[in-house]
Amino acid sequence: MPTSTQTFNPRRLVGIHAERVTDVSSTDYPGHYPGEDHSWSLDKFRENLTVKVQRLSQRSIDFDIVGVDASIANAFRRIMIAEVPTVCIESVYVWDNTSVIVDEVLAHRIGLVPLNIDPSLIAMKSGPHDTPTDRNTIIFKIDITCSRNPSAPKGSTEPRELYINSELLSSHLVWAPAGEQDEVFAGKPPAPTNPNIVLAKLRPGQSISMELHAVKGVGKDHAKFSPVATASYRILPHIKIKQPIPPEHAEKFQKCFSPGVIKIDPRTKQVSVDEVNVRNDTVSREVLRHPEFADKVELSRVRDYFLFNVESEGPYTPERLLPEAIKVMREKLAVIKKSAEALRDRATDGDVVMAE
Amino acid sequence: MSSETPDKLKILKSSPDLSAATYQIHDESHTIGNSLRWMLMKNPKVEFCGYSVPHPSENVINVRIQMYDNLSSLDALITALDDLDKLCETVEDQYLESLRAQEYETWDEKS
C-alpha cells in the first residue's frame, strides 16, 4: 500500500535524506538524456505551466508557479525585491532641528517611511544631479514644535497629555504640491501608507522644520525602495509512505510532521498524507531520526513547483507585484536585445567589434 | 563610446565567426544571467553556456556561449532573449487568468 499524495515524475524530485540532499539540479536540457528532446518549445511550456493564486489579503499574496526552472522563479523573486520601482524620500533639507535625534539619523528614519505614491505617475531622475521637477520629485514639509499643554490633567505623567506634539509622526508629513501634481495626484494625495510611525520624540521648546524630496528608485540602490517586505518561494514538499506504519506508531509518526500534514484514519489507524496540507510541511526530517520510520518513508521536494509568498509594503497591492516584476524583466530583455541586434548589424557589415 | 554611458553589450573574446564568444552585459546580475543561461542551454545547437559575475563591485555579467556547427552565438543569444520574453508573457497571462478566476481564499490581514 505505498501511498503518496500526487505522483510526480521522479526526475522532478529533489531527494531529502537524513544528512544530504540529492538530485538538486534540473536535467531537462537537450543532450542530457539520449534520444529525448528537451529543447525549448513554447507550446510544451504552456502546456506544462500552472500558475495559481492560492491566498490573497490586503497586504500579501500566496501563489504557485509550477513548471518553470528555478532560474526563472528566482528572477521574478529577485526583481520583486530589487528592481520594481517605488517612491521614497531621498533628500532631506533641514532648516531647524532642535530635537535629541541628530539630523542624519532623523533623515535616515524619514527615508525609510513607505509612501502611497503610484510609481507609474512619476519619472525616474536620471541621476542625483538631475534637476528636480514636478515630474520626478514630490515634496513634503515638516514643521512641528512641541509645547506644554495648558489643559493637561493634574498629576499626569503621560507625555502625550502633558505636551502638545510630543512626537513627530509620519502623519506630520505635509505634501506640498508643485506644478501639475495637484491634478495628477488628485485621486490619492501623496502620504505615508502608515500614519502612526514615530520618527522622533519632542519636548517643550524643541522643534523640527524640514523639506523632504521624494524620488523614484529601485531596491538595488537602497532597500527603502523595495516594494515588498518579503518575497520568497519554497518548493513543494513531497512525502511518500513506502511501507505501512503500524497503528501503534501512527500518532508518533504524525507528530514528526507539521500539523495537518499526516492524517490518521480514526477507525483503522492507517496513516496517509493530506494532499492539500503537504505544502505546509517544513520537511524537518524528524521522521528520519526514528529507526522504526527511516526505511518506511521517502522525503523529497518537487524541483519545479514553486510556492511563492509575497508581502507588499508600499504603494502596490500584493497581486500587482508579479505583473510589475514581469514587466521589468521584459523591459530588461528588450534593452539587451536591442543592443544585441545592433551588434549583429555591425558584425554583418564586416567589423566584429571586440572590446580589449 | 563615452565612458559615461557604457555599452549594454560588449563582445569580450570570440572566434572570428562568433561561433564561440563571451558577451559582457552591463548593469545586469544573476537575475538575467541565470535565466538567460538556462534558456541558452535549452537550445540544442548550444555546446556550452555559462555566466559569471566577475567581481561584486563591477556591475557586469559575462555570458559565454559556444555553438555547434560554427553557428553564430549572437543569433542564439537573440533567440534566447526572444524566447525568455515569450516565457514571461505566458507566465503573466496565466497569472492574470488565475486572478480573474477568483478561485483563491481571501483573508483579512491586520496591519
HADDOCK unambig.tbl for C-alpha pairs under 7 A between the chains (distance, minus, plus):
assign (segid A and resid 29 and name CA) (segid B and resid 41 and name CA) 6.48 0.50 0.50
assign (segid A and resid 29 and name CA) (segid B and resid 42 and name CA) 5.45 0.50 0.50
assign (segid A and resid 30 and name CA) (segid B and resid 42 and name CA) 6.07 0.50 0.50
assign (segid A and resid 30 and name CA) (segid B and resid 43 and name CA) 6.99 0.50 0.50
assign (segid A and resid 30 and name CA) (segid B and resid 44 and name CA) 5.35 0.50 0.50
assign (segid A and resid 38 and name CA) (segid B and resid 42 and name CA) 6.84 0.50 0.50
assign (segid A and resid 39 and name CA) (segid B and resid 42 and name CA) 4.86 0.50 0.50
assign (segid A and resid 39 and name CA) (segid B and resid 43 and name CA) 5.52 0.50 0.50
assign (segid A and resid 39 and name CA) (segid B and resid 44 and name CA) 5.97 0.50 0.50
assign (segid A and resid 40 and name CA) (segid B and resid 42 and name CA) 5.25 0.50 0.50
assign (segid A and resid 40 and name CA) (segid B and resid 43 and name CA) 6.39 0.50 0.50
assign (segid A and resid 46 and name CA) (segid B and resid 90 and name CA) 6.85 0.50 0.50
assign (segid A and resid 51 and name CA) (segid B and resid 94 and name CA) 5.73 0.50 0.50
assign (segid A and resid 51 and name CA) (segid B and resid 95 and name CA) 5.39 0.50 0.50
assign (segid A and resid 51 and name CA) (segid B and resid 98 and name CA) 6.84 0.50 0.50
assign (segid A and resid 52 and name CA) (segid B and resid 95 and name CA) 6.49 0.50 0.50
assign (segid A and resid 52 and name CA) (segid B and resid 98 and name CA) 5.46 0.50 0.50
assign (segid A and resid 53 and name CA) (segid B and resid 98 and name CA) 6.08 0.50 0.50
assign (segid A and resid 53 and name CA) (segid B and resid 99 and name CA) 6.30 0.50 0.50
assign (segid A and resid 53 and name CA) (segid B and resid 104 and name CA) 5.89 0.50 0.50
assign (segid A and resid 54 and name CA) (segid B and resid 104 and name CA) 4.79 0.50 0.50
assign (segid A and resid 54 and name CA) (segid B and resid 105 and name CA) 6.20 0.50 0.50
assign (segid A and resid 55 and name CA) (segid B and resid 104 and name CA) 5.34 0.50 0.50
assign (segid A and resid 55 and name CA) (segid B and resid 105 and name CA) 4.65 0.50 0.50
assign (segid A and resid 55 and name CA) (segid B and resid 106 and name CA) 5.70 0.50 0.50
assign (segid A and resid 56 and name CA) (segid B and resid 105 and name CA) 6.29 0.50 0.50
assign (segid A and resid 56 and name CA) (segid B and resid 106 and name CA) 4.85 0.50 0.50
assign (segid A and resid 56 and name CA) (segid B and resid 107 and name CA) 6.38 0.50 0.50
assign (segid A and resid 57 and name CA) (segid B and resid 106 and name CA) 5.66 0.50 0.50
assign (segid A and resid 57 and name CA) (segid B and resid 107 and name CA) 5.07 0.50 0.50
assign (segid A and resid 57 and name CA) (segid B and resid 108 and name CA) 5.62 0.50 0.50
assign (segid A and resid 57 and name CA) (segid B and resid 109 and name CA) 5.89 0.50 0.50
assign (segid A and resid 58 and name CA) (segid B and resid 108 and name CA) 6.83 0.50 0.50
assign (segid A and resid 58 and name CA) (segid B and resid 109 and name CA) 6.36 0.50 0.50
assign (segid A and resid 59 and name CA) (segid B and resid 109 and name CA) 6.65 0.50 0.50
assign (segid A and resid 71 and name CA) (segid B and resid 34 and name CA) 5.58 0.50 0.50
assign (segid A and resid 71 and name CA) (segid B and resid 35 and name CA) 4.91 0.50 0.50
assign (segid A and resid 71 and name CA) (segid B and resid 38 and name CA) 6.98 0.50 0.50
assign (segid A and resid 72 and name CA) (segid B and resid 35 and name CA) 5.51 0.50 0.50
assign (segid A and resid 75 and name CA) (segid B and resid 31 and name CA) 4.55 0.50 0.50
assign (segid A and resid 75 and name CA) (segid B and resid 32 and name CA) 6.95 0.50 0.50
assign (segid A and resid 75 and name CA) (segid B and resid 35 and name CA) 6.93 0.50 0.50
assign (segid A and resid 78 and name CA) (segid B and resid 31 and name CA) 6.47 0.50 0.50
assign (segid A and resid 323 and name CA) (segid B and resid 92 and name CA) 6.18 0.50 0.50
assign (segid A and resid 326 and name CA) (segid B and resid 88 and name CA) 6.19 0.50 0.50
assign (segid A and resid 326 and name CA) (segid B and resid 92 and name CA) 6.99 0.50 0.50
assign (segid A and resid 330 and name CA) (segid B and resid 85 and name CA) 5.79 0.50 0.50
assign (segid A and resid 333 and name CA) (segid B and resid 81 and name CA) 6.05 0.50 0.50
assign (segid A and resid 333 and name CA) (segid B and resid 85 and name CA) 6.84 0.50 0.50
assign (segid A and resid 336 and name CA) (segid B and resid 8 and name CA) 6.64 0.50 0.50
assign (segid A and resid 336 and name CA) (segid B and resid 9 and name CA) 6.93 0.50 0.50
assign (segid A and resid 337 and name CA) (segid B and resid 78 and name CA) 6.06 0.50 0.50
assign (segid A and resid 337 and name CA) (segid B and resid 81 and name CA) 6.44 0.50 0.50
assign (segid A and resid 339 and name CA) (segid B and resid 8 and name CA) 6.47 0.50 0.50
assign (segid A and resid 339 and name CA) (segid B and resid 9 and name CA) 6.08 0.50 0.50
assign (segid A and resid 340 and name CA) (segid B and resid 9 and name CA) 6.65 0.50 0.50
assign (segid A and resid 340 and name CA) (segid B and resid 78 and name CA) 6.65 0.50 0.50
assign (segid A and resid 344 and name CA) (segid B and resid 74 and name CA) 6.89 0.50 0.50
assign (segid A and resid 354 and name CA) (segid B and resid 11 and name CA) 5.12 0.50 0.50
assign (segid A and resid 354 and name CA) (segid B and resid 12 and name CA) 5.65 0.50 0.50
assign (segid A and resid 354 and name CA) (segid B and resid 13 and name CA) 6.76 0.50 0.50
assign (segid A and resid 355 and name CA) (segid B and resid 10 and name CA) 6.46 0.50 0.50
assign (segid A and resid 355 and name CA) (segid B and resid 11 and name CA) 6.05 0.50 0.50
assign (segid A and resid 355 and name CA) (segid B and resid 12 and name CA) 5.32 0.50 0.50
assign (segid A and resid 356 and name CA) (segid B and resid 12 and name CA) 6.83 0.50 0.50
